[in-house]
Amino acid sequence: MTEAILLVGGRGTRLRPLTVRTPKPMVPAAGVPFLTHQLARARAAGVEHIVLATSYLAEVFEPYFGDGSALGLHLEYVTEVEPLGTGGALRNVATRLRSGPDDPVLVFNGDILTGLDIGALLDTHRDSGADVSLHLSRVEDPRAFGLVPTDADGRVRAFLEKPQTPEEIVTDQINAGAYVFRRSVIDTIPAGRPVSVERETFPGLLAAGAHLQGMVDSTYWLDLGTPQAFVRGSADLVLGRAPSPAVPGRRGESLVLPGASVAPDAKLSGGTVVAEGAVVGAGARVHGSAVLAGAVVGPDAVVTDSYVGPGARVGARTALSGAVVGDGADIGADNELGAGARVWCDAVLPAAAIRFSSDE
């Protein structure tokens, strides 16, 4: 297998404000755009040619990655004029593929952080003679995902989208968003209209008697669909819990990129990343968080499991916990933002009117 399709066209609505100005796959994780990690892992598995199926803010990708030669890849870009869904996006880029009808093509989504053994998925595909092979992951609560029950030999029996009742939860195996397609199968997807592989293509193939094979892989897997998940994924990359050859530095409690400034008495922990040009002030404590390029964390601020966007400012003694601060936002001193708080791009929060001492 030497080529792949990477689906990077989603709008990332659930990730806002992170995706107001940046497409979801280009949001930084562990110091580089998340897409960099996926491309690097594909290259490490032997993939050489990748077609990116783009849509939202499509103009951002090519200026950053170019032809892919810096990563040892050949990249091509195809932009959807109208959203086509996962299946429609595959069909839309099919003419750029070089594979023969029976050759395998790797397909993966631009919002999944995983330690999937890509070679093992390919071996499963070849050994089983499948038309499509799917990466499956086991989760404790599968209600937010599509269930994929299989038989004793791993052959897929059904696709059950987001079960709502206990009776519908017939397995803990979910569609983990990475596939190997026989090239000829991609060519059968209807062209020029929206198609969902999960709701239309895969069920249709099953009904037609096609062979769909599942491979359960118990390695790291995380859907980066929410800001909290994205922060966790970035921290896990820095800590080494999630694998990637693209992390720009040594794994550990923190990653400080060149050009960043961290006060000697500031404390960084939990997989924190401080990007180029960012400043962390005296006495500040930053845990499990991402402080992006040009952002400022003021003196004695406490930032926990949070995301501070490019050029944003967090005032002195302000506390963030599970919060997201959009690009260029300015949070004044002595504020406190709890889990789920989202500060929009360029928003200004004045300094808190009342400051409480630690013993009040």
C-alpha positions in Angstrom: 0.0 0.0 0.0 1.6 3.2 -1.1 -1.2 5.7 -1.2 -3.9 7.1 0.9 -6.8 9.6 1.1 -7.0 11.9 4.1 -10.4 13.4 4.8 -9.8 17.0 6.0 -12.9 18.9 4.9 -14.9 19.1 8.1 -16.0 22.5 9.5 -15.0 21.5 13.1 -18.1 23.2 14.5 -17.8 21.5 17.9 -14.3 22.8 18.3 -15.1 26.5 18.0 -13.5 29.0 18.7 -10.4 26.9 17.8 -11.7 26.5 14.2 -13.0 29.9 13.5 -9.9 30.9 11.6 -8.2 27.5 11.3 -9.5 24.2 9.8 -9.6 21.5 12.4 -6.7 19.4 11.0 -4.5 22.5 11.2 -5.1 23.3 14.8 -1.8 22.8 16.6 -1.3 19.7 18.8 2.1 19.2 20.6 3.6 22.1 18.7 2.6 21.4 15.1 -0.7 21.2 13.1 -2.4 18.0 14.0 -2.4 16.9 10.4 1.4 16.7 10.6 1.2 13.8 13.0 -1.1 11.9 10.7 1.0 12.5 7.7 4.2 11.5 9.5 2.6 8.2 10.8 1.3 7.3 7.3 4.8 7.9 5.8 6.3 5.7 8.6 4.0 3.0 7.5 5.2 3.2 3.9 2.6 5.5 2.3 4.1 7.7 -0.3 1.2 9.4 -2.1 -1.6 11.1 -0.2 -4.6 13.0 -1.6 -6.1 15.5 0.8 -9.9 15.9 0.4 -10.4 19.5 1.5 -13.3 21.9 1.9 -13.5 24.3 4.8 -10.7 26.9 4.7 -9.1 24.7 2.0 -6.7 27.5 1.1 -4.7 26.9 4.3 -3.3 23.4 3.6 -1.1 23.7 0.5 0.8 26.8 1.6 1.9 25.0 4.7 2.6 21.5 3.4 3.4 22.2 -0.2 4.0 19.1 -2.3 4.8 17.1 0.9 8.5 16.6 0.0 9.6 17.9 3.4 7.8 14.9 4.9 9.0 12.4 2.3 5.5 12.4 0.7 3.8 13.5 -2.5 0.7 15.4 -1.6 -2.2 16.5 -3.8 -5.2 18.6 -2.8 -8.8 18.4 -4.0 -11.3 20.9 -2.8 -15.1 20.2 -2.6 -17.2 23.1 -4.0 -20.2 21.8 -2.0 -19.9 19.4 1.1 -20.0 15.8 -0.1 -19.8 13.8 3.1 -17.3 11.1 3.8 -18.2 8.9 0.8 -18.7 11.7 -1.6 -15.3 13.1 -0.7 -13.7 9.8 -1.5 -15.4 9.6 -4.8 -14.4 13.2 -5.6 -10.7 12.5 -5.3 -10.7 9.1 -6.9 -9.3 10.3 -10.2 -6.1 11.4 -8.5 -5.4 7.8 -7.3 -2.7 5.8 -9.1 -3.7 2.4 -7.7 -5.0 -0.5 -9.8 -8.6 -1.8 -9.3 -7.5 -4.5 -6.7 -4.9 -2.4 -5.0 -5.4 -1.2 -1.4 -6.0 2.4 -0.5 -5.7 3.7 3.0 -8.4 6.1 4.1 -8.4 8.0 7.4 -10.2 11.0 9.0 -8.4 14.2 9.9 -9.7 14.4 13.5 -8.6 11.0 15.0 -5.5 10.6 17.1 -4.6 7.0 17.2 -1.7 4.5 17.7 -3.2 2.2 15.0 -0.8 -0.3 13.5 -1.4 0.6 9.9 0.7 -2.3 8.7 -1.5 -4.7 10.7 -4.7 -3.3 9.2 -3.2 -3.8 5.7 -2.2 -7.4 6.6 -5.8 -8.0 7.8 -7.1 -6.6 4.5 -4.8 -8.8 2.4 -5.2 -12.0 4.4 -9.0 -11.8 4.6 -9.4 -10.8 0.9 -11.8 -8.1 2.0 -13.3 -5.4 -0.2 -13.0 -3.0 2.7 -11.2 -3.4 6.1 -12.1 -1.2 9.1 -10.2 -0.2 12.1 -12.4 -0.9 15.1 -11.8 0.3 18.7 -13.4 -0.8 21.9 -14.9 2.0 24.2 -16.6 1.9 27.5 -19.5 4.1 26.4 -20.3 3.6 22.7 -23.5 5.7 22.6 -21.8 8.6 20.7 -20.4 6.3 18.0 -21.3 3.9 15.3 -21.3 0.3 16.5 -19.8 -2.4 14.3 -20.5 -6.0 15.4 -18.4 -8.7 13.9 -18.5 -12.5 13.8 -15.8 -14.8 15.3 -13.6 -14.3 12.2 -13.9 -10.6 12.3 -16.2 -10.2 9.4 -18.6 -7.2 9.8 -22.2 -8.2 10.4 -23.9 -4.7 10.7 -23.5 -1.0 11.1 -25.5 0.5 13.9 -25.4 4.3 14.2 -25.3 5.9 17.7 -27.5 3.5 19.8 -29.9 5.2 22.1 -31.2 2.4 24.3 -29.4 -0.4 26.2 -30.9 -3.0 23.9 -29.3 -1.4 20.9 -25.8 -1.6 22.4 -24.9 -5.1 21.1 -21.1 -4.5 21.1 -18.5 -2.1 22.4 -16.7 -2.1 19.0 -16.9 1.2 17.2 -15.9 2.5 13.8 -12.6 4.1 14.6 -12.3 6.1 11.3 -9.5 4.4 9.4 -10.1 2.0 6.5 -8.4 0.1 3.7 -10.5 0.1 0.5 -10.0 -2.0 -2.5 -9.6 0.7 -5.1 -12.5 -0.5 -7.3 -14.9 -0.1 -4.4 -14.2 3.6 -4.2 -15.1 3.9 -7.9 -18.6 2.5 -7.2 -19.5 5.3 -4.8 -22.0 7.7 -6.6 -20.3 10.9 -7.9 -21.5 14.4 -7.6 -23.7 14.2 -4.5 -23.3 13.8 -0.7 -22.7 10.3 0.4 -21.9 9.0 3.9 -19.7 5.9 4.0 -21.1 5.1 7.5 -24.8 5.4 6.6 -24.9 4.6 2.9 -21.7 3.0 1.5 -20.9 0.4 4.1 -24.5 -0.8 4.7 -25.0 -0.9 1.0 -21.9 -3.0 0.5 -23.1 -5.4 3.2 -26.5 -5.7 1.6 -24.8 -6.5 -1.7 -22.8 -9.3 -0.2 -19.4 -7.5 -0.2 -16.8 -8.6 2.3 -16.1 -6.1 5.0 -13.5 -7.1 7.6 -13.0 -5.5 11.0 -9.7 -5.3 12.9 -9.9 -4.5 16.6 -6.9 -2.6 17.7 -6.5 -1.8 21.4 -3.9 0.9 21.1 -4.4 4.6 21.9 -7.5 6.1 20.2 -9.1 9.6 20.7 -11.7 11.4 18.7 -10.6 15.1 18.7 -14.1 16.4 18.2 -14.3 18.7 21.3 -11.9 21.3 22.7 -11.4 19.2 25.8 -10.5 16.2 23.7 -8.1 18.3 21.6 -6.3 19.6 24.7 -6.0 16.1 26.1 -4.7 14.8 22.7 -2.0 17.5 22.6 -0.9 16.7 26.2 -0.8 12.9 25.4 1.4 13.5 22.5 3.8 15.6 24.6 3.7 13.0 27.4 4.4 10.1 24.9 1.1 8.4 25.6 0.1 8.9 21.9 2.6 8.0 19.3 3.9 10.4 16.6 7.3 10.8 14.9 6.4 14.5 14.4 6.5 15.8 17.9 9.2 18.6 17.7 11.3 17.7 20.7 11.7 15.3 23.6 8.6 13.8 25.2 8.1 14.7 28.9 6.1 16.9 31.2 6.3 19.9 28.9 7.4 21.0 25.5 8.8 24.5 25.1 9.4 25.5 21.5 12.3 27.8 20.3 11.5 31.4 20.8 9.2 30.9 23.8 9.9 32.6 27.1 9.1 30.8 30.4 9.9 32.5 33.7 12.4 30.6 35.8 9.9 30.1 38.6 7.0 29.2 36.4 5.9 25.5 36.5 4.9 23.5 33.5 3.5 20.0 33.8 1.1 17.4 32.5 2.1 17.6 28.8 2.0 21.4 28.5 3.2 22.9 25.2 4.4 26.5 25.0 4.7 27.6 21.3 7.1 29.9 19.6 6.9 33.5 20.8 4.6 32.7 23.7 5.4 34.0 27.2 4.7 32.4 30.6 5.1 34.9 33.4 6.7 34.6 36.9 5.0 32.2 39.3 2.5 31.0 36.7 1.5 27.3 36.8 0.4 25.6 33.5 -0.7 22.0 33.6 -1.9 19.8 30.7 -2.4 22.8 28.5 -1.5 24.4 25.1 -0.2 27.9 25.0 0.0 28.8 21.3 2.3 31.2 19.3 2.5 34.7 20.7 0.2 34.0 23.6 0.9 35.4 27.1 0.1 33.8 30.4 0.5 36.5 33.1 2.3 36.3 36.4 0.8 33.9 39.0 -1.9 32.8 36.6 -3.0 29.1 36.9 -3.9 27.4 33.6 -5.1 23.8 33.8 -6.3 21.5 30.9 -6.9 24.6 28.8 -6.1 25.9 25.3 -4.8 29.5 24.9 -5.0 30.5 21.3 -2.5 32.4 19.2 -1.9 35.9 20.4 -4.3 35.6 23.3 -3.5 37.0 26.8 -4.3 35.6 30.2 -4.0 38.2 32.9 -2.1 38.0 36.1 -3.6 35.7 38.8 -6.3 34.5 36.4 -7.3 30.9 36.7 -8.4 28.8 33.8 -9.6 25.2 34.2 -10.9 23.3 31.2 -11.3 26.5 29.3 -10.6 27.5 25.7 -9.4 31.0 24.8 -9.7 32.0 21.1 -7.2 33.7 18.9 -6.3 37.2 20.1 -8.6 37.2 23.1 -7.7 39.2 26.2 -8.7 38.1 29.6 -8.0 40.6 32.3 -6.4 39.9 35.7 -8.0 38.0 38.6 -10.7 36.3 36.5 -11.7 32.6 36.9 -13.0 30.5 34.1 -14.2 26.9 34.7 -14.7 23.8 32.7 -16.4 24.3 29.4 -15.8 28.1 29.2 -15.1 29.3 25.7 -13.7 32.8 25.0 -14.3 33.9 21.4 -11.6 35.2 19.2 -10.6 38.8 19.9 -13.0 39.0 22.9 -12.0 41.2 25.8 -12.8 40.3 29.4 -12.0 43.1 31.8 -10.1 42.5 35.0 -12.3 41.2 37.8 -13.9 43.9 39.8 -13.4 42.1 43.1 -10.3 40.1 44.1 -10.5 37.5 46.9 -7.5 36.5 48.8 -6.6 32.8 49.2 -8.0 32.7 52.8 -11.4 34.2 52.0 
